[in-house]
Amino acid sequence: MNPVRIITISREFGSGGRTVGREVAERLGIPCYDKELVAKIARESGLAEEFIKENGEYAESANAFLFNWALAAGAGGGSLPVSDRLYVIQHNLIRDLAEKEPCVIVGRCADYILRERTDCMNVFLHADMQFRIDRILRLYGEAPEKPEKFLLDRDAKRKTYYKHYTGRQWGVVQNYHLTLNTAFLGIERCVDMVLEAARTH
């Protein structure tokens, strides 16, 4: 077995995936790519970071044929919709980062993009609705008008995005090496368990 160099974190919105990813990276002394990846995609695409943050895991394309052609060619392709160009850029960046150095990558289909690597561990984090609602209220201060609907909509868009670009079902346990319930276990224990799993692989 190859030692784990790369950890990908997939997560339900509001479950604490970003926090777990950052703490895992900090304790391992390696980079965590979340907002940093957004900044890199912005530089490559010339688009605003805010736009990428809002569309990079939620947008979908109607032209899968052109997208697959551009991905195979390794280029963005001027005729592609913006969402597809963004995915091609982030796909290439994630592969380059994994090749370059040990790191933690949050979201953006990284588990699928790096699926052929034997030094990559894929984690999925989920939590019950009330935990997630309480968490977004604490973190963002302002409550969406209908917080449960807000969370369900975000997850539905992630599912659609993931299915479109990977052909797989988002959140299905067979796609991951480790799935954890952050509400049941707590954020810190989840961090410990991810680290333990990576170290003992």
NORCORNOR-V752594 format. One record per helix or strand of 2 or more residues. SS is the DSSP state (H for helix, E for strand). FROM is the first residue (numbers start at 1). TO is the last residue. If there is no record, write none. Layout:
BEGIN
SS_FROM_TO, SS_FROM_TO
END
This chain:
BEGIN
E_6_11, H_17_28, E_31_33, H_35_45, H_49_55, H_64_73, H_82_100, E_103_106, H_110_113, E_120_126, H_129_140, H_147_166, H_173_175, E_178_181, H_182_185, H_187_200
END
